[in-house]
Amino acid sequence: MSVLNQEIIARTPYTQLIISKKSPLHTHTFFEFSICISGSTQNQINGTVYDIQEGTVVLLRPDDEHIFYSEKGHVSRDVYIEPKLFKSICDCFAPDLYETLSTKPLSIFFKLSEYELQNFERKMGVFNNNKMRPEQLHASHIAAISELLDLWYQQQTHIEQEDI
């Protein structure tokens, strides 16, 4: 099993597209939002296999063991976050959110609507612009992570309200 550390994401520190590929079993030293943009994939996370469909977002945490198998036509968007930055963003939502997301026994999954998925991916186009200044890219990175957390948080709040 390999460990992907911050040196791996130093080349593409914010995001990259994953197109129809298989990964080796690995863990990270960082957080990763993996968003299925099209097609489907199987992702084995901590020994459990999940079928991931278009619009599904998975939050992979440091030390989550995972491997994915993608079919032709599959595209995912991975957004990488170093733990210190992720904690500071989580703290804006709730003081215990980082701890909750870091220690939850199962991986975090949620679904984006077709509109949310298209809108998010359109915004990610900023990372293809080689004329952006580093501070602009950093701000866009924080905005992307915040948006994903907000979408997840809204869904969790909606679910809790329905249970009342």
Buried (B, 14 or more C-beta within 10 A) or exposed (E): EEEBEEEBBEEEBBBBBBBEEEBEEBBBBBBBBBBBBBBBBBBBBBEEEBEBEBBBBBBBBBEBBBBBEBEEEBBBBBBBBBBEBBBEBBEEBEEEBBEEBBEEEEBBBBBBEEEBBEEBBEEBEBBEEEEBEEEEBBEBBBEBBBBBBEBBBEBEEEEEEEEE
